[in-house]
């Protein structure tokens, strides 16, 4: 064997890259440096062996960005996104228009982030749909926070329950501005009758992060409760979802 040739060969990588990873060609030969593939393989291995708890937010974000940007070091972008938005959750739930203002974020990155957001919402929703709501209250709160806590405009949702308080439908009734959402009690009750619902839970978010109800929130809730009562429908609660906590009208004596 040629000794010079033997010492000149590149060693085999310690971690096998995934098929969608960066290429193995050395720098300057038309491919990406192999250390990127090694880094990605190590990060994936740490995630699979230790779970999400083993990774800080920016590394979890790197895992998401790997598929969107296959041949580039995504760690700087991941750190930049965390610095700008605050944490992994706020990056994933950020509006596409705001994400695309960040240098390095294109349609592929936005798509991957929105897939993660949609998956999280669908999983949280599956824990509450077609199940007794009052006995699974914490799961309901978790779902509401996942779906609404980081929205930049107000959204009003109605959860429709049957006679056994099983959630039969979850529907967004209206979307508004940063501090107002138009709600029409007649439309809420009409939809409840269409679904043959026996009870309702009203939910809306406050983009400011503070779930304290406004006078308009209180008045609107009273109108819906009055209209529902006239049709034999119970309003169990009205939840206002803030950034880190929620407010229950029932618990606060407002309903």
Number of C-alpha atoms within 10 A of each C-alpha: 5 7 7 8 8 9 9 9 8 8 7 7 13 9 14 13 20 12 7 13 21 23 18 18 12 13 10 8 9 10 13 20 19 17 15 20 25 20 14 22 19 16 18 20 13 14 17 11 10 11 12 13 9 14 14 11 18 21 20 19 24 22 17 19 23 20 14 21 19 16 17 15 20 23 16 11 18 22 16 16 23 17 12 12 16 12 16 17 16 16 24 24 22 18 15 17 9 12 22 14 10 13 10 15 18 15 12 13 20 21 13 17 22 18 14 15 18 16 12 15 18 14 12 20 19 12 14 22 17 15 16 17 19 14 11 12 12 12 17 20 17 16 21 23 22 22 20 25 26 24 23 19 17 23 24 20 23 20 21 24 29 19 11 12 19 21 23 17 16 17 11 12 17 15 16 14 12 15 14 18 17 14 19 12 17 13 12 19 21 12 15 23 14 8 14 15 23 20 23 27 18 22 21 26 31 25 22 16 18 16 20 15 16 11 9 10 16 14 12 16 21 16 14 21 22 16 18 23 14 11 12 12 22 18 24 17 20 24 22 26 29 23 17 11 13 22 18 19 19 13 11 8 7 13 15
